[in-house]
Amino acid sequence: MPRLAFYRPDGAPDRAPLPWSDPSPARGELFGIERLEQHARSLAAVQQVSERPPRVPPLSRRLDDNAAVLLAAYRASARELESGRPVVPAAEWLLDNYHLVEAQIREIHDDLPSGYYRQLPKLAEGPFAGYPRVFGLAWAFVAHTDSHFDPEKLRRYLAAYQQVQPLTIGELWAVAITLRIALVENLRRLSDQITAGRAARAEADALA
């Protein structure tokens, strides 16, 4: 996978595809701390913000969509379990932890009001064009740590980025929020896979 797989400037920010067009979970090459720091510096060298970024739907809209998908997947998994059919481990995890996910989504909405969101610097180019720079940074961290949160790794990752390009105070405050948004996005994509697998099994059972 190319080193900058999660930020590829293409010279046409207003025509860049939305990051949601790829349904695969954000999961790239697993980086050690030194490689993660190198990646942060590489991102900082190419990421450019714009005072007039491309117009894109706010992250809150995607978060609402993710919440609806996760709720539907939870309910479908619960029905499957109640009917006595076995559920896959990912669906079992969702059943056990959905209440925590739901609480996180509510907290994200509370912690990222629209006025604060509008003030965050937005990216000019690439798949995250129009979205907050800090969200692109959080996405890459999630992808290259396999969604495992390590405070020391995050601290060094952010410090390495700021060796090349400083972040605003608002962005630093938003790091935790955007990390949670990226993790919820990953859960949604995994839930989509659960739903697709369930549909495939139902089709196979019907043909048996």
ABEGO torsion letter per residue (X at the ends): XBAAAABBBAGBAAABBBAAABABBBBBBBBBAAAAAAAAAAAAAABBBBABBBBBBBAAAAAAAAAAAAAAAAAAAAAAAAAGBBBBAAAAAAAAAAAAAAAAAAAAAAABBAAAAAABBBBABEAABGBBAAAAAAAAAAAAAGGBBBAAAAAAAAAAAAAABBBBAAAAAAAAAAAAAAAAAAAAAAAAAAAAAAAAAAAAAAAX
